[in-house]
């Protein structure tokens, strides 16, 4: 008993190890399993284990391309039970993808039923769908029964499965692959089989061919959904050379004439891996948010083919401009990233160039050719041995019949009999003597074949056929020996096989022609808002409570307008739909609005605070049309201010742009600079005039002191300013300063010398007749 306890203690001590090492070893095992058995495809057949096992299970179920369909549940169930011990849902999803002609360039599964669609809808449950292999899948499996590849035990040791499929074409590049492993990923686009085979044939002729040369045969990916690649050729060459890069892919579109000058854009092919339903939702959102103002509507008129209709806002819109905006703002243009990370020898992950991937496929095809040739030679040798026994039986037919008839155990008797070899030579039409286990003796294989021979085969005609068959087999055997002995003959045979494959899957094959085209396209530049919007006259109306609207046309500005109860007009001016509007608030912030995005003028409009993030405590100081390059004078109630260029106050977001730092004061003035002098009047009626040149031009800040105000003790002894900035205006010195007088008249004071002083001065009382509200306008 003590001995058993000691042994158990020793055993427990032997398995103890540091937690770091234990976790590291187990995670490394998991990582290797993910890399080799899940995520990365094999460069030789381009398949992951789950796909390989699905096709092998379908071949065992005899689901040929011209045969019957079988329930997908049965296929995924057999795959799971015999080869792939994972969830049947994952197996069915993998199989369904192999049947989707919009996801796979050359589908390997022929599906019957709902296997999903390009809108992103999921396949029906596996109990409702049926499947079989395609002709392409059969080409992947061709040679499995001829010892073309190695086999290994399945997960429970009951069966064997192929390590790799023979693959008559470079499936890795033909159908592409994607996957995410531990610390690495792969993403390979599909290509055209005919072009890949041309590249392989060139590599056979010129083994050390340059990577860039292969671009003459494979110009780029060939996606199942078509589209147009607009990536420069040098970028594509760099991607294929390094195994990493990306491809810009655009939709295919055309202009459809509707007559009378009307037209619409029809999209017939969308980029690869873009779900049509989500694409249309995104474009509809662009229309709703007016991010592409020149787009009027979108309709999905697709049936079996893609047909997405884009209606412009106006027939005067430029179609190229509209599509460039759609490329920038939607998935009508995407980027497909290339990361050719594969298991180059079935074990080692490596980021490969196109040349390395094609070389791995060609080396695999050579290995398959040699294995199939040796397997065929074994079959020929076995058949030749049997044929020699048949010929001996025909030459000694009476003796063979006697032994079979009268001998109790004919098999050993036939093997002991000395038939002599001269009989064989007498019938030879070629200089061949079949090998025999001993002089004049028959082997066990030969005797079994003689005993199993049908009586109706004992005809002279059959004898002649045997000799003819033997001669044909000998000729084939000689050809196989030449093949195995010469590498040049091997590559010539592989070239012939590839040419046959190209005939099968080339232009004459359904879907064999190239689908993705190429075009040149520069970068889509930022398009100014004016170019996107049709220029139309509007009248902007903003009330005192901040409700804004845009009325069609240039209406009479003195016309009476309707407002909400207790509200009244404040800003009313003419504009164009292409204009940008600037809003200046009492916090010193500028907000930017598009005139085209203003609500219509049929109602009372919408609150301006909902269109921009204008705080509740902030007041609207000014609202006006943006004029590029114009300079503005901004100032606060404390008399601080500066000049800023209008281009520097444009805000890109709803939050606005802080320009004038006001502190505890409020922004008061925002006036365009239209002269060489500035006049400032305070609330305590002090007028000061000085040159505009004395004011700094800035982009943001508190500014400089424009006018000085005396301080005084206010309530509770708090120090307050005696007065404050009331208004400011720029004017030309030669013309003089103007202000409104009684009635509709305007008074102009030409000689402003008495009020001329230095910036930051106090000023003097304004001229007689100056408005009592201390305003210049």
C-alpha positions in Angstrom: 0.0 0.0 0.0 2.9 2.3 0.9 4.5 1.6 -2.5 1.3 2.6 -4.3 1.2 5.8 -2.3 4.8 6.6 -3.1 4.2 6.0 -6.8 1.2 8.3 -6.8 3.2 11.0 -5.1 6.0 10.6 -7.7 3.4 10.8 -10.5 1.9 14.0 -9.0 5.3 15.5 -8.7 6.1 14.6 -12.3 3.2 16.6 -13.8 3.6 19.7 -11.7 5.1 22.7 -13.5 5.0 26.5 -13.3 1.8 28.1 -14.4 3.5 30.3 -16.9 5.0 27.3 -18.7 1.8 25.4 -18.5 -0.3 28.2 -20.0 2.4 28.9 -22.6 2.7 25.3 -23.8 -1.1 24.9 -24.0 -1.6 28.2 -25.8 1.1 27.4 -28.2 -0.6 24.1 -29.0 -3.9 25.9 -29.5 -2.2 28.6 -31.7 -0.5 25.9 -33.9 -3.8 24.1 -34.2 -5.6 27.2 -35.3 -2.9 28.1 -37.8 -2.6 24.7 -39.4 -6.1 23.2 -39.0 -8.4 26.2 -39.2 -7.4 29.6 -40.5 -4.6 29.2 -43.1 -5.1 27.4 -46.4 -2.6 25.0 -48.0 -0.7 26.5 -50.9 -1.0 23.2 -52.8 -4.8 22.9 -53.1 -5.8 26.2 -51.6 -8.2 24.6 -49.1 -8.6 24.6 -45.4 -9.2 21.3 -43.6 -12.9 21.8 -43.3 -13.3 22.5 -47.0 -11.1 19.5 -47.9 -13.1 17.2 -45.7 -16.4 18.4 -47.1 -15.3 17.6 -50.6 -13.9 14.3 -49.6 -17.1 13.3 -47.8 -19.1 14.3 -50.8 -16.9 12.1 -53.1 -17.4 9.2 -50.7 -21.2 9.8 -51.0 -20.7 9.7 -54.8 -22.3 13.1 -55.3 -20.9 13.7 -58.8 -21.6 16.8 -60.7 -24.0 14.9 -63.1 -25.6 12.8 -60.4 -28.1 13.1 -57.7 -28.4 15.8 -55.0 -28.3 14.9 -51.3 -29.6 16.7 -48.3 -27.0 19.1 -46.9 -27.8 17.8 -43.4 -26.5 14.4 -44.4 -23.4 15.8 -46.0 -22.5 18.0 -43.0 -23.4 15.1 -40.7 -21.1 12.6 -42.5 -18.3 15.2 -42.6 -18.7 15.9 -38.8 -19.0 12.2 -37.8 -16.2 10.9 -40.0 -13.6 13.6 -40.5 -14.3 17.0 -38.8 -15.3 16.7 -35.2 -16.7 20.2 -34.8 -20.1 21.8 -34.9 -22.4 20.9 -37.9 -23.4 24.6 -38.2 -19.8 25.6 -38.9 -19.5 22.8 -41.4 -22.7 23.8 -43.2 -21.7 27.5 -43.3 -18.4 26.5 -44.9 -20.2 24.3 -47.4 -22.8 26.9 -48.2 -20.1 29.5 -49.0 -18.6 27.0 -51.5 -21.9 27.1 -53.3 -22.4 30.9 -53.4 -21.4 32.2 -56.9 -21.2 35.7 -55.5 -18.6 34.7 -52.9 -16.6 32.0 -54.7 -15.2 32.6 -58.2 -15.5 28.9 -59.2 -18.1 27.3 -56.8 -17.1 23.8 -55.6 -20.6 22.9 -54.4 -23.7 22.8 -56.6 -26.5 23.9 -54.2 -30.2 23.3 -54.7 -32.4 25.5 -52.5 -31.7 28.7 -50.6 -28.0 29.1 -50.1 -28.1 32.8 -49.3 -27.8 35.8 -51.6 -25.8 38.9 -52.2 -28.2 40.9 -50.0 -26.6 39.2 -47.0 -29.5 36.8 -46.2 -28.4 33.6 -44.6 -28.8 30.2 -46.2 -31.8 28.1 -45.3 -31.4 25.3 -42.7 -29.4 22.3 -43.8 -32.5 20.1 -43.7 -34.1 22.2 -46.4 -31.2 22.4 -48.9 -29.5 19.8 -51.1 -26.1 19.7 -52.7 -23.6 17.9 -54.9 -20.2 18.6 -56.2 -19.5 20.8 -59.2 -17.3 19.9 -62.2 -14.7 22.1 -60.7 -14.7 20.1 -57.5 -14.2 16.9 -59.4 -11.1 18.4 -61.0 -9.8 19.0 -57.4 -10.3 15.4 -56.5 -9.2 13.8 -59.7 -6.5 11.2 -58.9 -7.4 10.4 -55.3 -8.0 6.7 -56.2 -4.5 6.5 -57.8 -2.4 7.1 -54.7 -1.8 10.7 -55.8 -1.5 12.1 -52.3 -0.8 10.9 -48.8 -3.6 9.8 -46.4 -3.7 10.0 -42.7 -6.0 8.6 -40.0 -9.1 10.6 -39.1 -9.7 11.9 -35.6 -10.7 8.6 -34.2 -8.6 6.2 -36.3 -11.5 4.5 -38.0 -11.0 5.9 -41.4 -8.3 7.7 -43.4 -8.5 11.1 -45.1 -6.3 12.8 -47.7 -3.7 15.2 -46.4 -4.1 17.4 -49.5 -6.2 17.1 -52.7 -4.5 16.5 -56.1 -6.0 19.9 -57.5 -5.6 20.2 -61.3 -5.6 24.0 -61.1 -4.2 26.5 -58.6 -7.3 26.8 -56.4 -5.6 29.0 -53.8 -5.5 31.9 -56.2 -8.5 30.9 -58.3 -11.0 31.0 -55.4 -9.0 33.0 -52.9 -9.2 32.5 -49.1 -9.5 34.4 -45.9 -8.9 33.6 -42.3 -7.7 34.9 -38.9 -5.3 32.8 -36.9 -3.4 33.5 -33.7 -1.1 36.4 -34.4 -1.5 36.2 -38.2 -4.2 36.4 -40.9 -4.7 35.7 -44.6 -6.7 37.4 -47.2 -6.3 36.3 -50.8 -8.6 37.5 -53.7 -9.9 35.2 -56.4 -8.4 35.1 -59.9 -9.1 33.8 -63.3 -8.1 30.1 -63.9 -7.1 30.6 -67.5 -4.8 33.5 -66.6 -3.3 31.5 -63.7 -2.6 28.5 -66.0 -0.9 30.8 -68.5 1.4 32.0 -65.7 2.1 28.4 -64.6 3.0 27.5 -68.2 5.4 30.5 -68.3 7.0 29.4 -65.0 7.5 25.9 -66.5 9.3 27.3 -69.5 11.2 29.9 -67.5 11.6 28.7 -63.9 13.5 31.8 -62.8 11.0 34.2 -64.3 10.7 37.6 -62.6 7.6 38.4 -60.5 6.7 41.4 -62.6 6.7 39.2 -65.7 3.8 37.2 -64.3 1.7 40.4 -64.3 1.6 40.0 -68.1 -0.4 36.8 -67.6 -2.3 37.6 -64.4 -3.0 41.4 -64.5 -5.0 41.3 -61.2 -7.8 39.6 -59.3 -10.9 38.5 -61.0 -13.8 38.8 -58.5 -17.0 36.8 -58.9 -19.1 40.0 -58.6 -17.2 41.7 -61.4 -16.5 45.4 -60.8 -13.6 47.6 -62.0 -10.1 47.6 -60.5 -8.6 51.1 -60.5 -5.4 50.4 -58.8 -2.2 51.4 -60.7 -0.3 48.6 -62.3 2.9 49.3 -60.3 0.9 48.9 -57.0 -0.5 45.6 -58.2 3.0 44.4 -59.2 4.3 45.4 -55.7 1.5 43.5 -54.0 2.1 40.3 -55.9 5.9 40.7 -55.4 5.7 41.0 -51.6 2.5 39.2 -50.9 1.0 42.2 -49.2 -1.0 45.2 -50.7 -4.5 46.3 -51.6 -6.7 46.8 -54.6 -9.1 49.6 -55.2 -12.3 48.1 -56.5 -15.3 50.1 -57.9 -18.7 49.3 -59.1 -19.6 49.1 -62.8 -22.1 51.7 -63.8 -23.5 53.3 -66.9 -25.7 56.3 -67.8 -29.2 55.4 -68.9 -30.9 58.0 -71.1 -34.6 58.6 -70.2 -35.3 61.1 -73.0 -36.0 64.8 -72.8 -32.7 65.5 -71.2 -33.5 63.2 -68.2 -31.0 60.5 -67.2 -30.2 58.1 -64.4 -27.2 56.0 -63.4 -27.6 52.2 -63.3 -25.1 50.2 -61.2 -24.8 46.7 -62.7 -21.9 45.3 -60.7 -21.0 46.0 -57.1 -17.6 45.4 -55.3 -16.7 42.0 -53.9 -18.0 41.2 -50.4 -20.4 44.2 -50.3 -23.9 43.3 -49.2 -26.3 44.9 -51.5 -29.0 45.6 -48.9 -26.6 47.4 -46.6 -25.1 49.3 -49.5 -28.5 50.7 -50.4 -29.3 51.5 -46.8 -26.0 53.5 -46.5 -26.8 55.4 -49.7 -30.3 56.1 -48.6 -28.8 57.5 -45.4 -26.6 59.8 -47.5 -29.7 61.1 -49.2 -31.4 61.7 -45.9 -28.5 63.5 -44.3 -27.8 65.4 -47.5 -24.1 64.4 -47.5 -24.5 64.1 -51.3 -27.0 66.8 -52.1 -26.9 66.2 -55.8 -28.3 62.6 -55.4 -32.0 62.6 -55.5 -33.1 59.0 -54.9 -32.0 55.4 -55.1 -34.0 52.3 -56.2 -33.2 48.6 -56.1 -34.5 47.1 -59.3 -32.4 43.9 -59.1 -33.8 40.5 -60.0 -31.3 37.8 -61.0 -28.8 40.5 -62.0 -27.7 43.6 -60.1 -29.6 46.8 -61.1 -29.3 49.7 -58.7 -30.7 53.0 -60.0 -29.3 56.3 -58.8 -31.4 59.4 -59.7 -29.7 62.8 -59.7 -31.2 65.8 -58.1 -31.3 67.6 -61.4 -30.6 66.7 -65.0 -27.8 69.4 -64.9 -25.8 67.4 -62.4 -22.5 66.0 -63.7 -22.6 62.2 -63.7 -18.8 61.8 -63.1 -19.0 64.2 -60.2 -21.9 62.4 -58.7 -20.2 59.0 -58.9 -16.9 60.4 -57.5 -18.9 61.5 -54.5 -20.5 58.1 -54.2 -17.1 56.4 -54.4 -15.9 58.6 -51.5 -19.0 58.3 -49.3 -20.3 54.7 -49.9 -19.1 51.2 -50.6 -19.5 51.6 -54.3 -15.7 51.8 -54.0 -13.8 49.5 -51.6 -10.3 48.3 -50.9 -9.5 44.7 -50.9 -6.4 44.0 -48.8 -4.0 41.3 -50.0 -2.2 39.2 -47.4 -0.9 36.0 -49.0 -0.1 34.2 -45.8 -0.4 30.4 -46.5 1.0 27.0 -45.5 3.6 26.8 -48.2 4.4 23.1 -47.5 1.3 22.2 -45.6 3.0 23.0 -42.3 4.9 26.2 -42.3 3.0 29.6 -42.5 4.7 32.1 -44.8 3.7 35.3 -46.6 4.4 34.4 -50.2 4.6 36.1 -53.5 2.5 35.0 -56.4 5.5 33.3 -57.9 6.1 31.3 -54.8 2.4 30.2 -54.6 2.4 29.1 -58.2 5.7 27.3 -57.8 4.3 25.4 -54.8 1.3 24.4 -56.9 3.5 23.2 -59.8 5.8 21.2 -57.4 2.6 19.6 -56.0 1.4 18.7 -59.5 4.8 17.1 -60.3 4.6 15.1 -57.1 1.0 14.0 -58.0 2.2 13.1 -61.5 5.0 10.9 -60.2 2.8 9.2 -57.6 0.1 8.5 -60.2 2.7 7.2 -62.7 4.2 4.8 -60.2 0.7 3.7 -59.2 -0.1 3.0 -62.8 3.1 1.1 -63.3 2.2 -1.2 -60.4 -1.2 -1.8 -62.0 0.4 -2.5 -65.4 2.9 -4.9 -63.9 0.1 -6.8 -62.1 -2.0 -6.9 -65.3 1.0 -8.1 -67.3 1.6 -10.9 -64.9 -2.0 -12.0 -65.1 -1.9 -11.8 -69.0 1.1 -14.1 -69.1 -0.8 -16.6 -67.0 -3.8 -16.3 -69.4 -1.5 -16.9 -72.4 0.0 -20.0 -70.8 -3.5 -21.3 -70.2 -4.6 -20.8 -73.8 -1.4 -22.5 -75.1 -2.0 -25.5 -72.7 -5.7 -25.4 -72.5 -6.3 -29.2 -72.5 -3.8 -29.7 -69.7 -5.3 -26.8 -67.6 -8.8 -28.3 -68.1 -7.6 -31.8 -67.0 -5.9 -30.4 -63.8 -9.0 -28.4 -62.9 -11.3 -31.3 -63.7 -9.5 -34.2 -62.0 -7.2 -32.7 -59.4 -8.6 -32.4 -55.9 -6.7 -29.2 -55.3 -6.1 -27.6 -58.7 -4.4 -24.4 -57.4 -1.2 -25.9 -56.1 -1.2 -28.4 -59.0 -1.3 -25.5 -61.5 1.5 -23.8 -59.7 3.7 -27.0 -59.6 3.2 -27.7 -63.3 6.2 -27.0 -65.5 4.7 -25.3 -68.5 7.9 -24.4 -70.2 8.7 -21.0 -71.6 9.0 -21.9 -75.3 5.2 -22.0 -75.5 5.1 -18.4 -74.5 7.8 -17.3 -77.0 5.8 -19.0 -79.8 3.0 -16.6 -79.4 5.1 -13.5 -78.8 4.4 -10.8 -81.4 6.9 -8.6 -79.5 10.2 -9.3 -78.0 8.9 -9.6 -74.5 9.1 -12.5 -72.0 6.9 -11.9 -68.9 8.6 -12.3 -65.6 7.8 -15.5 -63.7 8.5 -16.7 -60.2 10.4 -19.7 -61.6 11.3 -21.3 -64.9 8.1 -22.5 -66.4 6.0 -21.9 -63.2 2.9 -19.9 -62.7 2.6 -17.5 -59.7 -0.3 -17.5 -57.3 -1.7 -14.4 -58.9 -1.7 -16.0 -62.3 -3.3 -19.2 -61.0 -6.0 -17.3 -59.2 -6.8 -15.4 -62.4 -6.9 -18.6 -64.4 -9.3 -20.3 -61.9 -11.5 -17.2 -61.9 -11.6 -17.0 -65.7 -15.0 -17.4 -67.4 -15.6 -20.3 -69.7 -16.8 -18.0 -72.5 -13.3 -16.4 -72.5 -11.9 -19.6 -73.9 -12.1 -18.4 -77.5 -9.4 -17.8 -80.0 -10.5 -14.2 -80.4 -10.0 -13.6 -76.6 -6.5 -15.0 -77.0 -5.7 -12.4 -79.7 -7.2 -9.7 -77.5 -4.9 -10.7 -74.6 -1.8 -10.4 -76.8 -3.0 -7.0 -78.1 -3.7 -5.8 -74.6 -0.3 -7.0 -73.4 1.5 -5.1 -76.2 -0.5 -1.9 -75.4 0.4 -2.2 -71.8 4.0 -2.7 -72.5 4.1 0.4 -74.7 2.4 2.4 -71.9 4.8 1.1 -69.4 7.8 2.1 -71.5 6.3 5.6 -71.7 5.9 5.7 -67.9 9.5 4.7 -67.5 10.6 7.5 -69.7 8.4 9.9 -67.7 9.9 8.8 -64.4 13.4 9.0 -65.7 13.2 12.5 -67.3 12.3 15.7 -65.6 11.8 17.4 -68.9 9.2 14.8 -69.9 7.5 15.3 -66.5 7.1 19.1 -67.0 6.0 18.5 -70.6 3.2 16.2 -69.3 2.2 18.7 -66.6 2.0 21.4 -69.3 -0.3 19.2 -71.4 -2.5 18.6 -68.4 -2.6 22.3 -67.6 -3.6 23.1 -71.2 -6.4 20.6 -71.0 -7.6 22.2 -67.7 -7.5 25.6 -69.4 -9.7 24.3 -72.2 -12.2 23.0 -69.6 -12.4 26.2 -67.5 -11.4 28.8 -70.0 -13.6 31.1 -72.0 -15.9 28.3 -73.2 -16.7 27.3 -69.6 -19.7 29.0 -68.1 -18.3 31.9 -66.1 -14.8 31.3 -67.3 -14.3 34.6 -69.0 -12.8 37.5 -66.9 -15.4 39.4 -65.0 -13.4 42.2 -63.3 -12.1 44.9 -65.6 -9.4 47.5 -65.2 -9.5 51.3 -65.5 -7.4 54.2 -64.5 -8.7 56.6 -61.9 -6.9 59.2 -59.8 -7.7 60.0 -56.2 -11.1 61.4 -55.6 -10.5 65.0 -54.5 -12.7 67.0 -52.1 -15.5 68.5 -54.1 -16.7 72.0 -53.0 -20.2 72.2 -51.8 -21.1 74.6 -54.6 -20.3 72.0 -57.2 -22.6 69.5 -55.5 -25.7 71.7 -55.2 -27.8 73.2 -58.0 -27.7 76.9 -57.6 -31.1 78.3 -56.8 -32.2 81.6 -55.2 -33.6 81.4 -51.6 -34.5 83.9 -48.9 -33.2 83.1 -45.4 -35.5 84.0 -42.6 -34.4 83.7 -38.9 -36.7 84.9 -36.1 -35.8 86.5 -32.8 -36.3 83.2 -31.0 -33.9 81.5 -33.4 -36.3 79.6 -35.8 -34.7 79.5 -39.2 -36.1 78.6 -42.7 -35.3 79.1 -46.4 -38.1 80.3 -48.7 -37.8 79.6 -52.4 -36.8 82.5 -54.6 -35.8 86.1 -53.7 -38.9 87.5 -52.1 -39.6 91.1 -51.1 -37.6 91.6 -47.9 -40.3 94.0 -46.6 -43.0 91.5 -47.1 -44.9 90.5 -43.9 -44.1 86.9 -42.9 -45.7 84.5 -40.4 -44.1 83.7 -37.2 -45.0 81.9 -34.0 -46.9 83.7 -31.3 -44.6 86.1 -29.5 -41.9 85.8 -32.2 -40.7 88.3 -34.8 -38.3 88.6 -37.6 -34.6 89.3 -37.0 -32.5 88.2 -40.0 -34.0 88.3 -43.5 -31.8 88.3 -46.5 -31.4 86.9 -50.0 -29.0 83.9 -50.6 -28.3 81.0 -52.9 -28.5 77.3 -52.2 -24.8 77.1 -52.8 -24.0 79.6 -50.0 -22.5 78.8 -46.6 -24.0 80.7 -43.7 -22.0 81.8 -40.6 -23.6 82.1 -37.2 -21.7 84.1 -34.4 -22.9 83.7 -30.9 -22.3 85.6 -27.6 -19.7 83.0 -26.5 -17.4 84.0 -29.3 -18.1 80.8 -31.4 -18.7 80.6 -35.1 -21.0 77.9 -36.6 -21.3 77.0 -40.2 -24.5 76.1 -42.0 -25.2 75.0 -45.6 -28.0 77.0 -47.2 -29.1 73.9 -49.0 -29.7 72.1 -45.7 -32.1 74.7 -44.3 -35.7 73.6 -43.8 -38.3 74.7 -46.3 -40.2 77.9 -46.0 -43.7 76.4 -45.9 -43.7 76.0 -42.1 -42.2 78.1 -39.4 -38.8 76.4 -39.8 -36.7 74.6 -37.2 -34.8 75.9 -34.2 -31.3 76.9 -35.1 -30.1 75.3 -31.8 -31.0 71.9 -33.1 -29.0 72.3 -36.3 -25.9 73.4 -34.4 -24.8 72.9 -30.8 -25.7 76.4 -29.7 -25.9 76.5 -25.9 -29.1 77.7 -24.3 -27.4 80.6 -22.6 -25.8 81.9 -25.8 -27.4 84.5 -27.9 -27.1 84.8 -31.7 -25.1 87.9 -32.4 -25.1 87.8 -36.2 -26.1 85.5 -39.1 -24.7 86.2 -42.6 -23.4 84.7 -45.9 -19.8 83.5 -45.9 -17.6 85.4 -48.4 -14.2 83.6 -48.8 -11.3 85.9 -48.1 -13.3 88.6 -46.4 -12.0 90.0 -43.1 -14.2 90.4 -40.0 -13.9 92.6 -36.9 -14.9 90.7 -33.8 -15.0 92.3 -30.3 -16.4 91.7 -26.8 -18.3 93.9 -24.4 -15.0 94.6 -22.6 -13.7 96.4 -25.7 -11.3 93.7 -26.7 -11.1 92.4 -30.3 -9.2 91.6 -33.4 -9.5 91.0 -37.1 -10.0 87.5 -38.4 -10.2 86.1 -42.0 -13.5 84.5 -42.7 -11.8 81.4 -44.1 -10.4 80.7 -40.6 -13.8 80.8 -38.8 -15.4 78.0 -40.9 -16.5 75.1 -38.6 -16.4 71.5 -39.8 -18.7 70.1 -37.0 -21.9 71.0 -35.3 -19.9 72.0 -32.2 -18.7 75.2 -34.0 -15.3 76.9 -33.7 -14.2 79.0 -30.8 -12.6 82.2 -32.2 -13.1 85.1 -29.7 -12.2 84.3 -26.1 -14.6 86.4 -24.0 -14.0 85.2 -20.4 -16.7 86.7 -18.2 -17.8 89.1 -20.9 -19.9 88.5 -24.0 -19.2 88.7 -27.7 -20.7 91.9 -29.1 -19.5 92.8 -32.5 -19.0 90.9 -35.8 -18.6 93.3 -38.7 -16.9 93.0 -42.1 -13.8 95.2 -42.5 -14.8 97.6 -45.3 -12.5 100.6 -44.8 -9.2 101.9 -43.5 -10.5 103.3 -40.1 -12.7 101.9 -37.4 -15.2 103.9 -35.3 -16.1 102.5 -31.8 -18.8 103.9 -29.6 -19.4 102.9 -26.0 -22.5 102.6 -24.0 -21.6 105.8 -22.1 -21.5 107.6 -25.5 -17.8 107.9 -26.1 -16.8 107.8 -29.8 -13.2 106.8 -30.8 -11.8 106.6 -34.3 -8.4 105.0 -35.2 -6.8 103.2 -38.1 -7.7 99.6 -38.8 -4.0 98.9 -39.2 -3.6 99.2 -35.4 -5.8 96.1 -34.8 -4.0 92.8 -34.9 -5.1 90.0 -37.3 -5.5 86.7 -35.6 -7.2 83.3 -35.9 -8.2 82.9 -32.3 -7.7 84.7 -29.0 -8.9 87.6 -26.8 -7.5 90.3 -29.1 -6.2 93.7 -28.2 -7.8 96.6 -26.3 -9.9 98.6 -28.7 -11.4 101.2 -26.3 -10.8 102.0 -22.7 -13.6 102.2 -20.1 -13.5 103.7 -16.6 -14.2 101.4 -13.7 -16.7 102.2 -11.0 -18.1 100.7 -7.8 -21.3 98.9 -8.4 -23.7 97.3 -6.1 -22.2 95.7 -2.9 -18.9 97.3 -3.8 -18.1 95.1 -6.8 -15.8 96.8 -9.3 -17.6 97.2 -12.7 -16.9 99.0 -16.0 -18.5 102.3 -16.5 -20.0 101.6 -19.8 -18.8 99.0 -22.3 -18.7 98.4 -26.0 -21.9 99.3 -27.8 -21.1 99.2 -31.5 -18.2 99.4 -34.0 -17.9 100.1 -37.7 -15.2 100.4 -40.3 -15.2 103.2 -42.9 -13.1 104.9 -45.5 -11.5 108.1 -44.1 -12.0 110.0 -47.3 -15.7 109.1 -47.5 -16.5 109.7 -43.8 -18.7 108.0 -41.2 -22.4 107.5 -41.8 -25.3 106.7 -39.4 -29.1 106.7 -39.7 -30.9 109.9 -39.1 -34.5 110.7 -38.6 -36.9 109.1 -41.0 -35.2 107.1 -43.8 -32.3 109.6 -44.1 -28.6 108.9 -43.5 -26.2 111.4 -42.1 -22.5 111.4 -43.1 -19.8 113.2 -41.1 -16.8 113.7 -43.4 -14.4 115.3 -41.0 -13.8 112.8 -38.2 -10.5 114.4 -37.1 -11.9 115.5 -33.7 -12.5 111.9 -32.7 -9.3 110.5 -34.2 -7.1 109.0 -31.5 -5.0 106.1 -30.6 -6.3 102.5 -30.1 -7.4 101.8 -26.5 -8.3 105.5 -25.9 -11.5 106.7 -24.2 -12.9 108.8 -27.0 -15.2 111.9 -27.0 -18.8 112.6 -27.2 -20.2 111.8 -30.7 -21.4 114.4 -33.1 -24.7 116.2 -32.7 -27.5 114.1 -34.0 -25.8 110.7 -33.3 -28.4 108.0 -32.5 -29.4 107.7 -28.9 -29.1 103.9 -29.0 -25.4 104.3 -29.8 -25.7 102.1 -33.0 -24.1 102.9 -36.4 -26.7 100.8 -38.2 
